[in-house]
Each structure stands twice: as structure tokens, then as C-alpha cells.
Amino acid sequence: MTFNDLDLINPLMRALGDAGYTKPTPVQEKAIPHVLAGRDMVACAQTGTGKTAAFSIPVLQNLQNSGNKRKNIRALILTPTRELAIQIEQSLTSYGKYLPLRHAVVYGGVSQNPQVSKIRKGIDILVATPGRLLDLMGQGHIHLSNLEVFVLDEADRMLDMGFINDVRKVIKVLPKKRQTLLFSATMPGEIQDLAKKLLYKPVKVEVTPPSTTVEKIDQSLYYTNRPDKRKLLVHLLKEKDIGSALVFTRTKHGADKVARFLSKAGFKATAIHGNKSQNARQKALGDFKRSKISVLVATDIAARGIDIDELSYVFNFDLPDVAETYVHRIGRTGRAGNDGSAISFCDPNQKSELKGIQKLINNRLNVLSEHPYPMTDSEEPPKASGERGKGRGRKPKRNFKRRSSGSKRRSGGRSKN
């Protein structure tokens, strides 16, 4: 099948030709006809399968065919992160370049004034993250009473990031008569329940079974101790002569530490996370895409929306707490039909996370034991604050002598031993 077989209007076909699109991906082939027909739809498709085009192309066509009513927001695309929102609007710009439709994107972390100014001029399509959308709605800048199409993108990620209540708040103000499209890489129970309440007689599009991973991605695992992870990362980057890699950490502080360590080892590396300004995050991502930096270290919240077809390696420096997040992470590679490699590190404290991941994907990762930093299992788990001596049957003794009431006690009252 080609895009010529999907009954698309000439302005869209011209734009797709300019972008070099000839054959639709499986999710595009299955989804576009249903969206054009006005059906509600649940689409389960992994990252990198082309689902942004699967909803944006037919939404553009339907809005164009229904007439120009620019004073009202006619379509809302709700997505969890700034990066993904920007990416979607860029896609709308590309696909809709020969159409008179207008669109805008709103997200937090930057001034709202330019966003509000664009909305006031009149738009057909709004791309938004939940927090900024609700904020602007509360201020009276955004009205959704005339909405025709609602797209909930990355629904499972909304759940993972704690945005599901914000999503419900948005849904409450939407008109009941509308077309609703829900896209998700995985379908946990809460998302399935939301879909049942949100959509009307939806058609289901599924290009891969839920919670499976892209077949072309080579998934491997290295057991190592936590202090050795950074050294192992440097070893693998050099040994495999990796040109570019995306490295995931759990925390912002961890991302910064890994990026600094890599820089000292001679790599051009930088970190992106929620504490970075939006401009800094966009610059880092742009530099990574243009190969000005070779390693991008990211937390999950910042990495959503990274769309680089040629990215060959993803490293799970830390295994994620939520097993579904593993699917999202490794989906950053192996995109657009390309091969990819996902390399994960597991320390003694992350074996339960590994078990959950392997259960979810119904597959065991390929363990590679030949490396200079093997796990010794001697690493003790860290003690949480306020849990000194937990599990030892008694509290540790304070090693200081009782003093007279007039004497001063050394700070902390503990021996240095």
C-alpha cells in the first residue's frame, strides 16, 4: 500500500511527497481510514511506529473538509511532555504546509505570552501539555466548547507521570459530541478503564501486542555493581565505537553526574532533565541531532518526544521503576524500520525491577558477562534516612560519655569510628 491508496487530498499528498513519504507504516495504514471516517479509535502502537502521522494527517484532512472556523479551537492534541508537544506541532507544520489551517502549541517552562498571542489570532488545532492547558483555561484564554476532535497521545505515559487527574479535568469540559482518538504504547488497566469511559464504540488498532518491544531492537543486559556503572558505560562506548547514544538515568542529579563523568572521559556529553530550562533542553536535543554532542543523558520526563531515526544505541544506566517505561525508553532506537540496540545495567538493588521488565515483555534479556566490571553481589543496599540499624534487632550505641550539665557536647554526639 502507498499513501495514494488512502484517499488523501492533494495538499496533503504534496506535503507528504516533499517529506519523502511514500508508504504508510502499519499503524498509519490501519488508523488513517478510520480517523477519516470519523470513528473513535484506540490505537496501541509502540514509539517509533509513526503514530503522530497516523492521527495528524487525517485530522488535518477532516478539518479542512469541514470548513474554516478559525475563531474556534477545533482539535486538541494532549501530550505529556514539552518535547513531544513541540515535535507534534512540527509534524503538523510539515504535513499541513499547503493547507490554510493554523495551529499552536502550549507548554510550561516558558512565558505564556507568545502562546496566548497566537491563540488570540485564531487557531484550528491546539497541541498542549496538561498543566499549561489547564492554567490557560483557568485564565480564560482557551475555550474548548466547539471542539470537534480530541487526541490523547501517549496515554500510558500520562499515567506514569501522574497527569491522569489533569487529563480527567480536561475531559470534563469537552463537548460530548466529538471524535476521540487515544494512542498508547502500552495498555495498563487504568488506561483501558479510561478508554471505556472516554470513547464511543471505538475501533481498536493494534500493530503489535500490548507491552511487546520492537523486534529489531537487540536487547542486552550487563550485571554490575552500582559504583562501576559509569566506568562500564565508558568501556562500552569505547569498545563498541558508538557514535551516538541516549543514556537514561532515574534522577536529575544522576543524569548530571553521568554527563560530567563522560565529559571527563573525553566524550561530548550533556544532560537534559526537568530542572533544565526549555531553551537549554531544546538546544541540547538539537546539538544531539546534529551530532555536535555524542551522548545525551536524560531522565524519562525529558526524553519523551526524542525522535531520531538514526539513533542506534539506548542505555538504561538505571532500570526504570515502572516496567512499562522500559518499553518507552528502548523505543527511542529501532525507529522507522531501522535496527537498534538497547543495553541495560542491573546492580544488586535492581533485580526486582529487572524481573518486572522481563515479565512484562515476556522475554529474558540477553546477559553479557564478559566485561571488566562484573557484579560481585557484595554491594549492600543503601540505608534510607531514619533507618539506621534497621533489621539488626537493636539501635546502635551512642559512643559518648555523659557530661556535666555545664559542659558542651560535640556536634552529633557520635564517635568518628
C-alpha positions as CSV (number, residue, x, y, z in Angstrom):
1,M,0.0,0.0,0.0
2,T,1.1,3.6,-0.7
3,F,-0.3,6.9,0.6
4,N,-2.1,7.2,-2.8
5,D,-4.4,4.4,-1.7
6,L,-5.6,6.2,1.5
7,D,-7.8,8.8,-0.3
8,L,-5.9,11.8,0.9
9,I,-6.5,15.3,-0.5
10,N,-3.9,16.8,-2.9
11,P,-2.4,19.3,-0.5
12,L,-1.6,16.5,2.0
13,M,-0.1,14.3,-0.8
14,R,2.1,17.2,-1.9
15,A,3.4,17.7,1.6
16,L,4.0,14.0,2.1
17,G,5.9,13.9,-1.1
18,D,8.0,16.8,0.0
19,A,8.8,14.9,3.2
20,G,9.8,11.8,1.3
21,Y,6.8,9.7,2.5
22,T,5.7,7.0,0.0
23,K,4.5,4.0,2.0
24,P,2.5,4.3,5.3
25,T,3.7,2.4,8.3
26,P,1.4,-0.3,9.7
27,V,-0.3,1.9,12.2
28,Q,-0.8,4.6,9.6
29,E,-2.2,2.1,7.2
30,K,-4.7,0.8,9.8
31,A,-5.6,4.1,11.6
32,I,-5.9,6.7,8.9
33,P,-9.0,5.3,7.2
34,H,-10.9,5.0,10.5
35,V,-10.0,8.6,11.5
36,L,-11.1,9.9,8.1
37,A,-14.4,8.1,8.6
38,G,-14.9,9.9,11.9
39,R,-14.6,6.9,14.1
40,D,-13.4,7.0,17.7
41,M,-10.3,4.9,18.0
42,V,-7.9,3.2,20.5
43,A,-4.5,2.6,19.0
44,C,-1.9,0.6,20.7
45,A,1.4,1.2,19.0
46,Q,4.9,1.5,20.2
47,T,7.1,4.6,19.9
48,G,8.8,4.9,16.6
49,T,6.0,3.3,14.6
50,G,4.7,6.6,13.1
51,K,1.6,7.2,15.2
52,T,2.0,11.0,15.1
53,A,1.3,11.0,11.4
54,A,-1.4,8.3,11.9
55,F,-3.6,10.9,13.7
56,S,-2.3,14.3,12.5
57,I,-2.7,13.6,8.7
58,P,-6.4,12.5,8.8
59,V,-7.2,15.2,11.4
60,L,-5.8,17.9,9.1
61,Q,-7.9,16.5,6.2
62,N,-11.1,16.3,8.2
63,L,-10.8,19.8,9.5
64,Q,-10.0,21.1,6.0
65,N,-13.0,19.3,4.6
66,S,-15.4,20.6,7.3
67,G,-14.8,24.3,6.5
68,N,-12.8,27.2,8.0
69,K,-13.9,28.2,11.5
70,R,-10.6,29.5,12.8
71,K,-12.0,31.6,15.7
72,N,-12.7,28.3,17.5
73,I,-10.2,25.6,18.6
74,R,-11.5,22.6,16.6
75,A,-8.9,20.0,17.5
76,L,-7.0,19.4,20.7
77,I,-3.9,17.1,20.9
78,L,-3.0,16.5,24.5
79,T,0.5,15.0,25.1
80,P,2.6,14.6,28.3
81,T,5.9,16.5,27.7
82,R,7.1,19.7,26.1
83,E,9.4,17.9,23.7
84,L,6.7,15.7,22.4
85,A,4.3,18.7,22.0
86,I,6.9,20.6,20.0
87,Q,7.5,17.5,17.9
88,I,3.8,17.1,17.1
89,E,3.5,20.8,16.1
90,Q,6.5,20.4,13.8
91,S,4.7,17.5,12.2
92,L,1.6,19.5,11.7
93,T,3.6,22.2,10.1
94,S,5.2,19.7,7.7
95,Y,2.0,17.8,6.8
96,G,-0.2,20.9,6.6
97,K,2.2,23.2,4.8
98,Y,-0.2,23.6,1.8
99,L,-3.4,23.9,3.9
100,P,-4.8,27.2,5.4
101,L,-5.2,25.6,8.8
102,R,-3.5,27.2,11.8
103,H,-2.1,25.6,14.9
104,A,-0.3,26.4,18.1
105,V,1.5,24.6,20.9
106,V,1.3,25.5,24.6
107,Y,3.6,24.0,27.3
108,G,5.1,25.1,30.6
109,G,8.5,26.3,31.5
110,V,8.4,29.3,29.2
111,S,6.5,32.6,29.1
112,Q,2.8,32.1,28.2
113,N,2.5,35.5,26.4
114,P,3.6,34.4,22.9
115,Q,1.4,31.3,23.2
116,V,-1.6,33.4,24.3
117,S,-1.0,35.9,21.5
118,K,-1.0,33.2,18.9
119,I,-4.2,31.7,20.3
120,R,-6.0,35.0,20.2
121,K,-5.3,35.3,16.5
122,G,-7.3,32.2,15.9
123,I,-6.2,28.6,15.5
124,D,-7.8,25.4,14.4
125,I,-5.6,22.9,16.2
126,L,-4.0,23.2,19.7
127,V,-1.2,20.9,20.9
128,A,-0.8,21.1,24.6
129,T,0.7,19.6,27.8
130,P,-1.9,19.2,30.6
131,G,-0.5,21.7,33.1
132,R,-0.2,24.7,30.8
133,L,-3.5,23.9,29.2
134,L,-5.4,23.9,32.5
135,D,-3.6,27.1,33.5
136,L,-4.6,28.9,30.4
137,M,-8.1,27.6,30.6
138,G,-8.4,28.9,34.1
139,Q,-7.3,32.3,33.0
140,G,-9.9,32.3,30.2
141,H,-7.5,32.2,27.3
142,I,-8.6,28.8,26.0
143,H,-12.2,27.6,25.3
144,L,-12.9,24.1,24.1
145,S,-16.7,24.2,23.8
146,N,-16.6,23.9,20.0
147,L,-14.0,21.1,19.9
148,E,-14.6,18.5,17.1
149,V,-11.6,16.2,17.7
150,F,-9.7,15.2,20.9
151,V,-6.5,13.3,20.6
152,L,-5.0,11.8,23.8
153,D,-1.4,10.9,22.9
154,E,0.9,8.7,25.0
155,A,-1.9,7.9,27.4
156,D,0.1,5.4,29.4
157,R,2.9,7.9,29.8
158,M,0.3,10.4,31.2
159,L,-0.5,7.8,33.8
160,D,3.2,7.1,34.6
161,M,3.9,10.8,35.1
162,G,0.9,11.5,37.3
163,F,-1.1,13.5,34.8
164,I,-4.1,11.3,34.7
165,N,-6.2,13.5,37.0
166,D,-5.3,16.6,34.9
167,V,-6.5,14.6,31.8
168,R,-9.8,13.9,33.6
169,K,-10.2,17.6,34.3
170,V,-9.7,18.5,30.7
171,I,-12.2,15.7,29.6
172,K,-14.9,17.2,31.8
173,V,-15.1,20.4,29.8
174,L,-15.1,18.8,26.4
175,P,-18.3,18.7,24.4
176,K,-19.9,15.3,24.4
177,K,-20.3,15.2,20.6
178,R,-16.7,14.8,19.3
179,Q,-14.3,12.4,17.8
180,T,-11.8,10.9,20.3
181,L,-8.6,9.2,19.5
182,L,-6.5,7.5,22.1
183,F,-2.9,6.4,21.4
184,S,-0.7,4.5,23.8
185,A,2.4,2.3,23.6
186,T,1.0,0.0,26.4
187,M,-2.4,-0.6,27.7
188,P,-2.4,-0.9,31.5
189,G,-5.7,-1.4,33.3
190,E,-6.3,2.2,34.2
191,I,-5.9,3.3,30.6
192,Q,-8.3,0.6,29.5
193,D,-10.9,1.9,32.0
194,L,-10.3,5.4,30.8
195,A,-10.8,4.4,27.2
196,K,-14.2,2.7,28.0
197,K,-15.5,6.0,29.6
198,L,-13.9,8.3,27.0
199,L,-14.7,6.8,23.7
200,Y,-17.9,5.9,21.9
201,K,-17.9,2.5,20.1
202,P,-14.2,2.8,19.3
203,V,-12.4,0.8,16.7
204,K,-9.2,-0.8,18.0
205,V,-6.0,-0.6,16.1
206,E,-3.1,-2.7,17.3
207,V,0.1,-3.1,15.3
208,T,2.0,-5.1,17.9
209,P,0.7,-7.0,21.0
210,P,0.5,-4.8,24.2
211,S,3.8,-4.4,26.1
212,T,5.9,-6.1,23.5
213,T,9.1,-4.5,22.2
214,V,10.2,-3.7,18.7
215,E,11.6,-6.9,17.2
216,K,14.5,-5.2,15.5
217,I,16.0,-3.9,18.8
218,D,18.8,-6.1,20.2
219,Q,18.3,-6.1,24.0
220,S,21.2,-7.0,26.2
221,L,22.0,-6.8,29.9
222,Y,25.1,-6.3,32.0
223,Y,25.2,-7.2,35.7
224,T,27.5,-4.8,37.6
225,N,27.8,-3.0,40.9
226,R,26.4,0.4,41.2
227,P,29.7,2.3,41.7
228,D,31.0,0.6,38.5
229,K,28.2,1.7,36.2
230,R,29.9,4.8,34.9
231,K,33.1,3.0,34.2
232,L,31.2,0.3,32.4
233,L,29.4,2.8,30.3
234,V,32.7,4.4,29.2
235,H,34.2,1.0,28.5
236,L,31.2,0.0,26.2
237,L,31.1,3.4,24.4
238,K,34.8,3.0,23.5
239,E,34.8,-0.8,22.9
240,K,31.8,-0.6,20.5
241,D,32.9,2.7,19.0
242,I,29.5,4.1,19.5
243,G,29.0,7.3,17.6
244,S,25.9,8.5,19.5
245,A,23.9,7.1,22.4
246,L,21.0,8.1,24.6
247,V,21.5,7.2,28.3
248,F,18.6,7.0,30.7
249,T,19.0,7.7,34.4
250,R,16.4,7.7,37.2
251,T,17.2,11.1,38.7
252,K,18.2,14.6,37.5
253,H,21.2,14.5,39.8
254,G,22.2,11.2,38.4
255,A,22.0,12.5,34.8
256,D,24.3,15.4,35.7
257,K,26.8,13.1,37.3
258,V,26.9,10.7,34.4
259,A,27.3,13.6,31.9
260,R,30.2,15.1,33.8
261,F,31.9,11.7,34.1
262,L,31.6,11.1,30.4
263,S,32.9,14.6,29.6
264,K,36.0,14.0,31.7
265,A,36.4,10.7,29.9
266,G,36.6,12.6,26.6
267,F,33.1,12.3,25.3
268,K,30.9,15.2,24.1
269,A,28.0,14.7,26.5
270,T,25.3,16.7,28.1
271,A,22.2,16.1,30.3
272,I,18.6,17.1,29.9
273,H,16.0,16.9,32.7
274,G,13.2,18.8,34.3
275,N,15.5,21.3,36.0
276,K,16.9,22.5,32.7
277,S,15.2,25.4,31.0
278,Q,13.1,24.6,27.9
279,N,15.6,26.5,25.8
280,A,18.5,24.5,27.2
281,R,16.7,21.3,26.6
282,Q,15.9,22.2,23.0
283,K,19.5,23.3,22.4
284,A,20.9,20.0,23.8
285,L,18.4,18.0,21.7
286,G,19.3,20.0,18.6
287,D,23.0,19.5,19.2
288,F,22.5,15.8,19.6
289,K,20.5,15.5,16.4
290,R,23.2,17.5,14.6
291,S,26.0,15.3,16.1
292,K,27.5,18.2,18.0
293,I,27.3,16.0,21.1
294,S,27.6,12.2,21.0
295,V,25.9,11.2,24.3
296,L,22.7,12.6,25.6
297,V,21.9,11.7,29.3
298,A,18.3,12.1,30.1
299,T,15.6,11.4,32.7
300,D,12.4,9.9,31.4
301,I,10.4,13.1,31.7
302,A,12.8,14.9,29.5
303,A,13.4,12.2,26.9
304,R,9.8,11.7,25.8
305,G,9.5,13.1,22.3
306,I,13.1,12.5,21.2
307,D,12.6,11.4,17.7
308,I,15.9,10.5,15.9
309,D,15.6,7.8,13.2
310,E,19.3,7.1,13.1
311,L,19.8,6.6,16.9
312,S,21.4,3.2,17.2
313,Y,22.0,2.8,21.0
314,V,20.0,3.4,24.1
315,F,21.5,2.7,27.5
316,N,19.4,2.0,30.6
317,F,22.0,3.2,33.1
318,D,19.3,2.8,35.8
319,L,16.5,0.4,35.3
320,P,13.1,2.2,35.5
321,D,10.8,1.8,38.5
322,V,7.8,1.2,36.2
323,A,8.3,-1.8,33.8
324,E,6.3,-0.1,31.0
325,T,8.8,2.7,31.0
326,Y,11.4,0.2,29.7
327,V,9.3,-0.2,26.5
328,H,9.2,3.6,26.0
329,R,12.9,4.0,26.6
330,I,14.1,1.4,24.2
331,G,11.6,2.6,21.6
332,R,13.9,5.6,21.1
333,T,16.0,3.4,19.0
334,G,15.0,1.0,16.2
335,R,12.7,3.7,14.7
336,A,11.4,3.9,11.2
337,G,12.3,0.3,10.5
338,N,16.0,0.7,11.5
339,D,17.9,-1.7,13.7
340,G,18.8,-0.6,17.2
341,S,20.4,-1.8,20.4
342,A,19.2,-1.4,24.0
343,I,21.8,-2.0,26.7
344,S,20.7,-2.2,30.3
345,F,22.8,-2.2,33.5
346,C,21.5,-4.0,36.6
347,D,23.0,-3.7,40.0
348,P,22.2,-5.9,43.1
349,N,19.5,-3.5,44.2
350,Q,17.6,-3.6,40.9
351,K,16.9,-7.3,40.4
352,S,13.2,-6.8,41.2
353,E,12.9,-4.1,38.5
354,L,14.6,-6.5,36.1
355,K,12.1,-9.3,37.0
356,G,9.2,-6.9,36.3
357,I,10.5,-5.8,32.9
358,Q,11.2,-9.4,31.7
359,K,7.7,-10.4,32.9
360,L,6.1,-7.5,31.0
361,I,7.9,-8.1,27.7
362,N,7.6,-11.9,28.1
363,N,11.3,-12.3,27.3
364,R,14.6,-12.6,29.1
365,L,17.3,-10.1,28.2
366,N,20.5,-11.4,26.7
367,V,23.0,-11.4,29.6
368,L,26.6,-10.4,28.6
369,S,29.1,-11.4,31.3
370,E,32.4,-10.8,29.6
371,H,33.3,-7.3,30.8
372,P,35.7,-5.8,33.3
373,Y,33.2,-4.7,35.9
374,P,31.1,-7.8,36.8
375,M,28.7,-7.8,39.7
376,T,30.2,-9.1,42.9
377,D,26.9,-9.2,44.9
378,S,28.8,-7.7,47.8
379,E,27.3,-4.3,47.4
380,E,24.9,-3.5,50.3
381,P,21.7,-1.7,49.6
382,P,21.7,2.0,50.8
383,K,20.0,2.8,54.1
384,A,17.1,5.1,53.9
385,S,17.1,8.2,56.1
386,G,15.8,7.4,59.5
387,E,16.5,3.6,59.2
388,R,19.9,3.3,60.9
389,G,20.4,-0.1,62.2
390,K,17.0,-1.3,60.8
391,G,16.7,-5.1,61.0
392,R,19.6,-5.7,63.4
393,G,17.5,-6.1,66.4
394,R,18.7,-3.1,68.4
395,K,19.7,0.5,67.9
396,P,23.4,1.4,67.5
397,K,25.0,2.6,70.7
398,R,25.9,6.2,71.1
399,N,29.6,6.4,71.8
400,F,29.9,9.5,74.0
401,K,30.4,10.0,77.7
402,R,27.8,11.6,79.9
403,R,29.0,15.1,80.7
404,S,28.0,17.6,83.4
405,S,25.2,19.9,82.6
406,G,27.6,22.8,82.1
407,S,29.8,21.2,79.6
408,K,29.3,21.2,75.8
409,R,28.7,18.1,73.7
410,R,30.4,17.7,70.4
411,S,28.0,18.1,67.4
412,G,26.1,14.9,66.7
413,G,27.5,13.2,69.9
414,R,28.9,10.3,67.9
415,S,32.3,8.8,67.8
416,K,34.2,9.1,64.4
417,N,34.7,5.3,64.4
